[in-house]
Amino acid sequence: MKIVVVGGTGMVGRNVVTKLQERGHEVIAAAPQTGFNTLTGEGVDATLEGAEVVLDVTNAPNMEEGPATDFFRTSGRTLLAAEKKAGVRHHVTLSIVGVDRPHDLGYYRAKVAQEQVVRDGDVPFTIVRSTQFFEFMKAVVDGNADGDTVRLPTTMVQPIAVTDLAAELASIAVEAPVGDVVEVAGPEAMPLDEFARRLTAVTGDGRTVTTDPSVRPFFGVELDGRLLVPGPGARLAATDLPAWLAA
Ligand SMILES: NC(=O)c1ccc[n+]([C@@H]2O[C@H](COP(=O)([O-])OP(=O)(O)OC[C@H]3O[C@@H](n4cnc5c(N)ncnc54)[C@H](OP(=O)(O)O)[C@@H]3O)[C@@H](O)[C@H]2O)c1
């Protein structure tokens, strides 16, 4: 089956391309550096010819609300119009768990705009909302360190390994379109401060983690306690923190 991974050179995209190739599909890694641009339309129609499935795992170069919203709207509309012409039967978009809940995250509002373009389009779709990647959560821990102390709130998180997410996306791509949201998450929910304690314990980096409810761990906004964890029915991946670190 011909499958186009838009954003196929990115962190998620590279892994999805590998998982799909391992399953024997004809996979195109589409991105500006391969001559495929969803903002200008370069290479889009020609690349989608004969494709049955398109996965959109792009990211906006600027993650502020305005530019990110413009990017996701333009990119999504270009892609979906071309997919309709090409007769694509399944469009899969990667989004984030919690974007539809109350929050003050501009980037998450941009992701809602991206989802809306997909819902408004004419191509059968599945929106996959994932939790944060281990890589991202590790960067959050490091970003909230001051010398030997890391301050973090008790916001619940349920990180996932990018390779596990890629495997889920590769499976979902060849399943029937859901026409709605599928949530994907790591195996275990835990408070963010506890995640940091486990991370620093396993890596033995000697930093002390202090619980501090006033800390805004990322994007400078307060995060509601359960904003970042999925509801019941999420597809749960296997790799936990020790396994991810070992890999
Ligand atoms: N970080 C997390 O914890 C998390 C959690 C859940 C969901 N997500 C979502 O995961 C998605 C992918 O994230 P990522 O970290 O893999 O992103 P990334 O590494 O920054 O990769 C972004 C990809 O988008 C491509 N791209 C950018 N502009 C494009 C354009 N105009 N046309 C076509 N392709 C374009 C890039 O191509 P070039 O390399 O050529 O620029 C690259 O392949 C994001 O939408 C994000 O919201 C992230």
The ligand as an SDF file (V2000), in Angstrom:
LIG
                    3D

 48 52  0  0  0  0  0  0  0  0999 V2000
    6.3850   16.6230   21.6490 N   0  0  0  0  0  0  0  0  0  0  0  0
    5.3930   15.9290   22.1700 C   0  0  0  0  0  0  0  0  0  0  0  0
    5.4830   15.4630   23.3280 O   0  0  0  0  0  0  0  0  0  0  0  0
    4.1260   15.6990   21.3520 C   0  0  0  0  0  0  0  0  0  0  0  0
    3.0660   15.0010   21.9340 C   0  0  0  0  0  0  0  0  0  0  0  0
    1.9250   14.7330   21.1500 C   0  0  0  0  0  0  0  0  0  0  0  0
    1.8720   15.1660   19.8320 C   0  0  0  0  0  0  0  0  0  0  0  0
    2.9170   15.8710   19.3030 N   0  0  0  0  0  0  0  0  0  0  0  0
    2.8110   16.3150   17.9010 C   0  0  0  0  0  0  0  0  0  0  0  0
    3.7420   15.5860   17.1150 O   0  0  0  0  0  0  0  0  0  0  0  0
    3.8680   16.2620   15.8630 C   0  0  0  0  0  0  0  0  0  0  0  0
    5.2490   15.9930   15.2860 C   0  0  0  0  0  0  0  0  0  0  0  0
    6.2220   16.4530   16.1880 O   0  0  0  0  0  0  0  0  0  0  0  0
    7.7780   16.2050   15.9180 P   0  0  0  0  0  0  0  0  0  0  0  0
    8.4690   16.4890   17.2010 O   0  0  0  0  0  0  0  0  0  0  0  0
    8.0030   14.9120   15.2260 O   0  0  0  0  0  0  0  0  0  0  0  0
    8.1050   17.3990   14.8990 O   0  0  0  0  0  0  0  0  0  0  0  0
    9.5020   17.7220   14.1840 P   0  0  0  0  0  0  0  0  0  0  0  0
   10.5700   16.7760   14.5780 O   0  0  0  0  0  0  0  0  0  0  0  0
    9.7270   19.1890   14.3600 O   0  0  0  0  0  0  0  0  0  0  0  0
    9.1750   17.4370   12.6360 O   0  0  0  0  0  0  0  0  0  0  0  0
    8.3160   18.2770   11.9270 C   0  0  0  0  0  0  0  0  0  0  0  0
    8.1860   17.7570   10.5000 C   0  0  0  0  0  0  0  0  0  0  0  0
    7.2930   18.6340    9.7960 O   0  0  0  0  0  0  0  0  0  0  0  0
    7.8920   18.9330    8.5400 C   0  0  0  0  0  0  0  0  0  0  0  0
    7.3860   20.1780    8.0020 N   0  0  0  0  0  0  0  0  0  0  0  0
    7.5470   21.4410    8.4880 C   0  0  0  0  0  0  0  0  0  0  0  0
    6.9870   22.3360    7.6600 N   0  0  0  0  0  0  0  0  0  0  0  0
    6.4520   21.6220    6.6210 C   0  0  0  0  0  0  0  0  0  0  0  0
    5.7650   21.9680    5.4370 C   0  0  0  0  0  0  0  0  0  0  0  0
    5.4970   23.2470    5.1440 N   0  0  0  0  0  0  0  0  0  0  0  0
    5.3940   20.9890    4.5900 N   0  0  0  0  0  0  0  0  0  0  0  0
    5.6510   19.6830    4.8680 C   0  0  0  0  0  0  0  0  0  0  0  0
    6.2990   19.2910    5.9760 N   0  0  0  0  0  0  0  0  0  0  0  0
    6.6990   20.2560    6.8450 C   0  0  0  0  0  0  0  0  0  0  0  0
    9.3820   18.9970    8.8470 C   0  0  0  0  0  0  0  0  0  0  0  0
   10.1290   18.9280    7.6450 O   0  0  0  0  0  0  0  0  0  0  0  0
   11.6360   19.5480    7.5430 P   0  0  0  0  0  0  0  0  0  0  0  0
   12.4890   18.6510    8.3800 O   0  0  0  0  0  0  0  0  0  0  0  0
   11.9720   19.4840    6.0820 O   0  0  0  0  0  0  0  0  0  0  0  0
   11.5430   20.9390    8.0580 O   0  0  0  0  0  0  0  0  0  0  0  0
    9.5230   17.7530    9.7140 C   0  0  0  0  0  0  0  0  0  0  0  0
    9.5770   16.6000    8.9100 O   0  0  0  0  0  0  0  0  0  0  0  0
    3.5140   17.7310   16.1520 C   0  0  0  0  0  0  0  0  0  0  0  0
    2.3940   18.1250   15.3890 O   0  0  0  0  0  0  0  0  0  0  0  0
    3.1770   17.7590   17.6400 C   0  0  0  0  0  0  0  0  0  0  0  0
    2.0820   18.6000   17.9390 O   0  0  0  0  0  0  0  0  0  0  0  0
    4.0390   16.1350   20.0260 C   0  0  0  0  0  0  0  0  0  0  0  0
  1  2  1  0
  2  3  2  0
  2  4  1  0
  4  5  1  0
  4 48  2  0
  5  6  2  0
  6  7  1  0
  7  8  2  0
  8  9  1  0
  8 48  1  0
  9 10  1  0
  9 46  1  0
 10 11  1  0
 11 12  1  0
 11 44  1  0
 12 13  1  0
 13 14  1  0
 14 15  2  0
 14 16  1  0
 14 17  1  0
 17 18  1  0
 18 19  2  0
 18 20  1  0
 18 21  1  0
 21 22  1  0
 22 23  1  0
 23 24  1  0
 23 42  1  0
 24 25  1  0
 25 26  1  0
 25 36  1  0
 26 27  1  0
 26 35  1  0
 27 28  2  0
 28 29  1  0
 29 30  1  0
 29 35  2  0
 30 31  1  0
 30 32  2  0
 32 33  1  0
 33 34  2  0
 34 35  1  0
 36 37  1  0
 36 42  1  0
 37 38  1  0
 38 39  2  0
 38 40  1  0
 38 41  1  0
 42 43  1  0
 44 45  1  0
 44 46  1  0
 46 47  1  0
M  CHG  2   8   1  16  -1
M  END
$$$$
